Every structure is written in structure tokens, then in C-alpha cells.
Amino acid sequence: MLYTRRIIIFFNFISLYRNIFFKVFFFEIFYSIKFFTLFPKIKFHNSSKRTDTIPCIYYFLHEISKFLKKKGVKSVVDIGSGYGRVVNFISHMNNIKASGVEYDEEAFNYSLKFNNKNTRFYYGDIFNFDLNKFNSKCFILVEPFKKVKDRTKLLNRIKKVYPKHKKYIITINNYEGNFPKFMKLIQCITASKSRDLKIFEIS
């Protein structure tokens, strides 16, 4: 019964990406077999501030990995890292430092099972962290906040990291509200009204 429910949730989840369905389906199968994660972990929260723990699709991760290689990015920080899918994928495919910050203790503890020399997981509220200590110029946000004002607050903090250097902000499914004007959109993949991948540059 549990596996049947997971399969139904998984395919309902995939259907949200109808504009790129076949690409999403192919990469989910391919990388799920590669990483032995056929049934990704999902957790629903009763929170007014933070979204549910739902994995980023592998197709988007594949495209992010290509972008990071093209730009020569050496480290990334995943805000709201959940069970660690983004961090583990990037560290494995790009062989670079990947850090994750997760507010949910259960998800954080699970992510530690896959720790390796290139990954670092941190537990707590991202607003209690000094972003400069991550030593990164690339931040990933897989829809971590329900309130646009919280997202904007974080983006304004990221802008202040390495103020004289180029930085990248990668957002997945952050479809509510507008982004700050200092963020320049350089790449976008739209799957549906509520599902997209956007890559921004801050000079």
C-alpha cells in the first residue's frame, strides 16, 4: 500500500512537468537506476513558512550540472537541502564542493547517510548562518519558502556575499512573486505555470 501511494504521488508529481514530460520521465528513470533511488523520499510539512520536502527532478539537476561545468563553478550551496538529492547529485556529477542547509531535523539526519569528502550538510535556519562562511558564489533554491518576503530577504543577503564578484542564483519552482531587479535571468526552462528552472547572474 505504501509503495502504491508513493508511485501515485510520484507520477502526479511528474505530470506537473507536462511541457517537458518525456525529458523528465527519461532522466528520472535513468538517474534513479544510476543512484538506486527509484522511490524518492517526500515529506509534507504543516508549516506556514516552509514548503514540503519534495525532490528536485533529475532533468533540472542534469541541466544545472551542465551549467556549473560550463561556468567553472567550484562550489554550491543548496538552501533547503531536504534529503540531500541536489547536494549528492552535484558533488557526484561535478566533483565539486556542495553544501546543504536544512531546517527539518529528520531530513537533515537522513542526508548525512550519503556524506562524502565533497559534501557538507548543516542543520538549522538559513537566516542564522553567515553565508560568507560557505565560501561559495552559487546558491540553489528549490522552492524553500512559502512567503515571497522570506525569499527576497535571503536573496538580498546573497547579493552581499563577495560583492565584487559574479554570483549565480539557481531557482527551481519559485513561481510566486517577482525577483529583485539586481538578478539578471540568463537561462530558463519552463515545464508548467508552477514548475520551472531559472538561473540568474548577479554581477
Secondary structure as UniProt FT lines:
FT   HELIX           2..15
FT   TURN            16..17
FT   HELIX           18..20
FT   HELIX           21..35
FT   HELIX           58..71
FT   STRAND          75..79
FT   TURN            82..83
FT   HELIX           85..94
FT   STRAND          97..102
FT   HELIX           105..111
FT   HELIX           112..114
FT   TURN            117..118
FT   STRAND          119..123
FT   HELIX           126..128
FT   HELIX           131..134
FT   STRAND          138..142
FT   HELIX           148..159
FT   TURN            163..164
FT   STRAND          167..172
FT   TURN            181..182
FT   STRAND          184..192
FT   TURN            193..194
FT   STRAND          195..202
//
